[in-house]
Amino acid sequence: MTEVQAGFYNHFMSFNTFGHLFRYTTWGESHGPAIGCVVDGCPPGIALTEADIQPWLDRRRPGQNKFTTQRQEEDRVEILSGVYDGRTTGTPISLLIRNTDARSKDYSDIANTYRPGHADFTYDAKYGFRDPRGGGRSSARETACRVAAGAIARLVIPQVTVRASVVQVGPLHVDRANWDWDAVNTNPFYTADAKAVDAFAAHIDSLRKEGSSCGAVVEAVASGVPAGWGAPVAAKLDAAIAAAMMGINAVKGVEIGAGFGCVTLRGEDNGDQIRMKDSQPHFLSNNAGGILGGISTGQDIVVRLAFKPTSSILTPMQTITADGTETEIITKGRHDPCVGLRGAPVAEAMLAIVLADHYLLHRGQCG
């Protein structure tokens, strides 16, 4: 094995790193003293302070309303390296977020019992043991690190606007006739349809009283991406986006543009026809979601994520213990009744990270 091959192999063996030129590595556990990440490959000279990161973390922060986990974490970010005199130096940026409200005793009764829908069984199968406190590394707490990295990614591509909205909660859909991006940050559901809030609230309230949960669909949109980002075959932009989104906790499905809906369309309806407008190519539709052949078209990039129902519920579930004994489990503690609600800021962050990475890759090859 050559030195280059060994470096490649070692870099990817832990699988806690995402990205190529712009990449991050997260570390820490849900109930450890802190979590954090190292962002590498950020260009030098970009103005950066904690104040540029904190607002994005505040949007994801738990305990802000009754529809999310009541764990109270301030999620205050500290920049430990990679910034001097308010600007990035081009060296690794290390970010720290301290855990201040972990209640590990909530998990003492189920330390040797596999929670259905969680990674308890698979972590044991892979590593031979696991951290049962809040799921350890498998906890959605880790996504705070990604949101912090995404805040930096946004600064690398200031020409791009990345937004996300919850578009479905359980069986309830938004009405796109009411779509208003400004509404997203004014309601606890991060939805662009403010008129859907009451129905969403009633649905989740009823599930919570029953000790159950529901899933959600989040739609993330990136505007201002020029044509040409991404690469054919092995580095397709849509493939990178799909990988980023599938890496988010509880995401079980991803579609871009028309997604699975394209199956019902005829070829002449699905193909995004092109005309000229203001001396520029103008697409008459966007079923491709802003990406053709793995390369951006200049249209909005549109991606939707399906989040499964929260697995930690008060409804008794059949399971087994680590020694194979059959039993039932009720997962106590503080959990999101619909984990997808806080998925919108995470989806935004991951989309920004992929786009920042592909912006740098495009600049590196094409200038």
Secondary structure, DSSP 8 states (H G I E B T S, - for coil): --HHHHHHHHHHHS--EEESSSEEEEEE-TTSSEEEEEEE---TT-B--HHHHHHHHHHH-SSSSTTS--------EEE-SSEETTEE-SS-EEEEEE-----GGGGGGGTTB--TTSSHHHHHHHHS----GGGGGGSGGGHHHHHHHHHHHHHH-TT-EEEEEEEEETTEE--GGG--GGGGGGSTT--S-GGGHHHHHHHHHHHHHTT----EEEEEEEE---TT-B-SGGG-HHHHHHHHHHTSTTEEEEEETTGGGGGGS-HHHHS--EEEETTEEEES--TTTTEETTEE-SS-EEEEEEE---S--SS-EEEEBTTS-EEEE---S---SSGGGGHHHHHHHHHHHHHHHHHHHHHHHH-
